[in-house]
Amino acid sequence: MRKKIVFWVEEYFYNPSFIQKIISLFLFPLSWIYCFYMYVRYKSKRAEDFNIDIVSVGNLSVGGSGKTPLVTALASRYESVAIVLRGYGRNSRGLYVVSDGVKILCDVDISGDEAMIYAHKVSKAIVIVSEDRKKGILKAKEMGAKIVFLDDAYSKHDIKKLDILIDVESKNLACLPSGPFRERLWSEKEAIIIKEGTHFKRVVELKNKSDKMSLLTAIARPQRLDKYLSEVVSKNYFEDHHSFEKDEVLEILKRDGSETLLVTYKDFVKLEQFDLPLSLLDLHVEVDEYIFKIIDNYREK
């Protein structure tokens, strides 16, 4: 039931049917109220200076935008680096150090999938999950970090930082609940807007390919993968951050008679514990030097 609701909402925001467009129209007055509240909230905040370089990478709308591979690419460039994120979808609360920059200190149930990706792909980085980003920043600073990357923290207007926003195209430009936008880019707010294909590009490598693969993934808007896919026996979509059970995964393998399951790295960090045959759509991004110059200039101020 939850999966159906999540997929219905994704369709409603990004590829609405006629009925969904009507619903969106009726909800538009609520969007004005919500957006006004978010503006008042923004104006009421005062940015606190933590005396450490902080870069936030995010987007204004709900759903996937490529934040994780972009943060991975950016953080990999720097030394004494930390990545702090909420850890959405994890089976824990509070602050956890996922990686101290030397070794991984917890499992994926505690960290959540995105934090575990960072721990694997940016092995030199301190990775911290915390609903309270300020506590996460202070912990990173205590552990010796010189620069902190925040995953999806544009709305944290009470933190002094450089905001980088990924421009996600949408036919619906309304705020929640009529449209997908969580917040506006307020005119008084400084932020760097970047676009995929202009400032960064995705590069996908298929690892451990087999002749018969079943696609299995739990990412937002999974149809985004279609342009990178080889021929697959079936496509099996789960809601974003879904926690897989071994039995449900085995059932797909048996049903399709596939040799391997084709997964993204976000899925891989949750499935590797099951010791099943996996093929990997390994995604990384190549970032234009323009972005690094912006970050370096910010750090020099």
C-alpha positions in Angstrom: 0.0 0.0 0.0 2.8 2.4 0.9 4.6 1.7 -2.4 1.4 2.5 -4.3 1.0 5.8 -2.5 4.6 6.8 -3.0 4.5 6.1 -6.8 1.1 7.9 -7.1 2.7 11.0 -5.5 5.7 10.9 -7.8 3.4 10.7 -10.8 1.3 13.5 -9.4 4.3 15.8 -9.0 6.2 15.0 -12.2 4.0 13.3 -14.7 0.4 14.0 -13.7 -2.7 12.5 -15.3 -5.7 14.7 -16.1 -7.4 13.8 -12.7 -4.2 14.6 -10.9 -4.0 18.0 -12.6 -7.5 18.7 -11.3 -6.5 17.7 -7.8 -3.4 19.9 -8.0 -5.6 22.9 -9.1 -7.9 22.5 -6.1 -5.0 22.3 -3.7 -3.4 25.5 -5.1 -4.7 27.8 -2.3 -3.0 25.6 0.2 0.2 25.9 -1.7 0.1 29.7 -1.3 -0.4 29.3 2.5 2.4 26.8 2.7 4.8 28.9 0.6 4.0 32.0 2.7 4.7 30.0 5.9 8.1 28.9 4.5 9.0 32.5 3.6 8.1 33.7 7.1 10.2 30.8 8.5 13.1 31.8 6.3 12.9 35.5 7.4 12.8 34.5 11.0 16.1 32.7 10.9 19.6 34.1 11.5 22.6 32.2 10.1 25.0 30.9 12.8 28.7 30.9 11.9 30.4 27.7 12.9 33.8 28.9 11.9 34.2 26.1 9.5 33.7 25.9 5.7 30.2 24.5 5.1 28.7 23.6 1.6 25.2 22.5 1.2 24.1 20.6 -1.9 20.4 20.2 -2.5 17.3 20.9 -4.6 14.1 22.8 -4.0 11.7 20.0 -5.0 10.9 16.6 -3.5 12.3 13.5 -5.1 15.7 12.5 -6.5 18.0 15.0 -8.3 21.4 13.4 -8.2 22.5 15.0 -4.9 24.3 11.9 -3.6 26.7 11.3 -6.6 27.3 15.1 -6.7 28.2 15.3 -3.1 30.4 12.3 -3.5 32.3 13.9 -6.4 32.7 17.2 -4.5 33.8 15.7 -1.2 36.3 13.5 -2.9 38.3 16.5 -3.9 39.1 17.7 -0.4 41.1 16.6 2.6 39.9 16.7 6.2 36.3 16.5 4.9 33.1 15.5 6.5 29.6 14.8 5.1 26.6 15.4 7.3 23.1 14.3 6.4 19.8 13.5 8.1 20.0 9.8 7.2 16.5 9.5 5.8 15.0 6.0 6.0 17.4 4.7 8.6 16.2 2.6 11.5 17.7 4.8 14.1 17.4 8.3 15.6 19.9 10.8 16.9 23.6 11.3 15.9 25.7 8.5 14.6 29.2 8.6 13.2 28.9 6.2 10.2 32.6 6.5 9.3 35.5 8.2 11.0 37.4 8.5 7.8 39.3 5.3 8.4 36.7 2.6 8.9 32.9 2.2 8.8 31.5 2.1 12.4 27.9 0.9 11.9 25.6 -1.1 9.5 23.2 0.3 6.9 20.2 -0.1 9.2 21.7 2.5 11.5 23.2 4.8 8.8 20.6 4.7 6.1 21.4 3.9 2.4 22.8 7.3 1.4 25.2 7.7 4.3 26.5 4.2 3.6 27.2 5.1 0.0 29.3 8.1 1.2 31.1 5.8 3.7 32.0 3.4 0.8 32.7 5.9 -1.9 34.4 8.7 0.0 36.4 6.4 2.4 38.6 9.3 3.7 35.5 11.3 4.8 34.0 11.5 8.2 30.3 10.6 7.6 27.7 11.6 10.2 23.9 11.2 10.3 21.9 13.5 12.5 18.5 15.0 12.3 20.0 18.1 14.0 22.5 19.3 11.4 24.1 21.7 13.8 25.0 18.8 16.2 26.4 17.0 13.2 28.6 20.0 12.2 29.9 20.4 15.7 30.8 16.7 15.9 32.6 16.8 12.5 34.5 19.9 13.7 35.4 18.1 16.9 36.7 15.1 14.8 39.1 17.4 12.9 37.1 18.3 9.7 38.0 21.5 7.9 35.2 21.4 5.4 31.7 20.0 5.8 29.3 19.0 3.0 25.6 19.0 4.0 23.3 16.7 2.0 20.0 18.5 1.3 20.2 21.4 3.7 19.0 24.5 1.8 16.2 24.9 4.3 18.6 25.2 7.2 18.6 28.9 7.0 20.1 29.2 10.5 23.4 27.8 9.3 26.0 30.0 7.6 27.0 28.1 4.4 27.4 28.1 0.7 24.2 26.8 -1.0 24.4 24.8 -4.2 21.1 23.9 -5.7 20.5 21.4 -8.5 17.9 22.7 -11.0 15.3 19.9 -11.4 12.9 20.5 -14.4 9.2 20.2 -13.6 6.1 21.1 -15.5 4.5 22.0 -12.1 6.1 24.9 -10.4 3.8 25.1 -7.4 4.7 24.5 -3.8 3.4 21.6 -1.8 0.8 20.2 -1.8 -0.2 21.4 -5.2 3.3 20.9 -6.7 6.6 19.4 -5.8 8.5 22.4 -4.4 9.4 22.4 -0.8 10.6 26.0 -0.8 11.3 28.9 -3.2 14.7 30.4 -4.0 14.0 33.5 -2.0 15.2 36.7 -3.7 17.3 37.7 -0.6 19.0 34.3 -0.4 22.3 33.7 -2.2 22.6 30.3 -3.9 24.5 28.8 -6.8 22.1 27.1 -9.3 23.6 24.3 -11.3 22.2 22.1 -14.1 22.9 18.5 -15.0 24.5 18.4 -18.5 26.0 21.9 -18.0 27.8 21.9 -14.7 28.0 18.1 -14.2 27.3 15.0 -16.1 26.5 11.4 -15.1 28.7 8.5 -16.1 27.3 5.0 -15.6 29.4 1.8 -15.6 27.7 -1.6 -15.7 29.7 -4.0 -13.5 29.3 -7.8 -13.3 26.9 -7.9 -16.3 25.1 -11.1 -17.0 22.9 -12.4 -19.8 19.8 -12.4 -17.7 19.3 -9.6 -15.3 16.3 -8.4 -13.3 16.3 -4.7 -12.4 15.6 -4.1 -8.7 15.7 -0.6 -7.3 14.4 1.6 -4.5 15.2 5.1 -5.7 13.0 8.1 -6.3 11.6 8.3 -9.8 13.2 5.0 -11.0 12.3 5.6 -14.6 15.3 7.9 -14.7 17.4 4.7 -15.0 15.8 3.7 -18.4 18.4 5.5 -20.5 21.2 3.6 -18.9 19.7 0.1 -18.9 20.8 -2.9 -20.9 18.1 -5.4 -21.7 16.5 -6.7 -18.5 14.1 -9.5 -17.8 11.9 -7.4 -15.6 11.8 -4.0 -13.8 11.0 -4.1 -10.1 10.5 -0.8 -8.5 10.2 -0.2 -4.7 9.6 3.1 -2.9 12.6 5.3 -2.2 14.7 4.1 0.7 12.8 0.7 0.9 14.4 -1.8 3.3 14.6 -5.0 1.4 13.9 -8.5 2.9 15.9 -11.4 1.5 12.8 -13.4 0.8 11.2 -10.7 -1.5 14.5 -10.4 -3.4 14.9 -14.2 -3.8 11.3 -14.4 -5.1 12.2 -12.0 -8.0 15.3 -14.1 -8.9 13.3 -17.3 -8.9 10.3 -15.9 -10.7 12.4 -14.5 -13.5 15.0 -17.2 -13.7 17.6 -14.4 -13.8 21.3 -14.9 -13.2 21.7 -11.6 -11.4 19.8 -8.6 -9.9 20.7 -5.3 -11.5 20.9 -2.6 -8.9 22.2 0.9 -8.2 24.7 1.6 -5.5 22.0 2.9 -3.3 20.4 -0.6 -3.5 23.7 -2.4 -3.4 24.6 -1.2 0.1 21.4 -2.7 1.5 21.5 -6.0 -0.6 25.2 -7.0 -0.2 24.4 -8.5 3.2 22.2 -11.2 1.5 25.1 -12.6 -0.5 23.1 -12.8 -3.7 24.4 -12.4 -7.3 24.3 -8.7 -8.2 25.1 -6.6 -11.2 25.7 -3.0 -10.5 24.8 0.2 -12.3 27.6 2.2 -10.8 27.0 5.9 -11.2 29.4 8.8 -10.7 29.4 12.4 -11.9 32.0 14.5 -13.6 31.9 18.0 -12.2 32.9 21.1 -14.2 35.9 23.0 -12.7 33.7 26.0 -12.4 31.9 24.5 -9.4 35.2 23.7 -7.6 36.4 27.3 -8.2 33.2 28.6 -6.5 33.8 26.4 -3.5 37.5 27.4 -3.3 36.7 31.1 -3.6 34.1 30.7 -0.8 36.7 29.0 1.4 39.2 31.8 0.8 36.8 34.5 2.1 
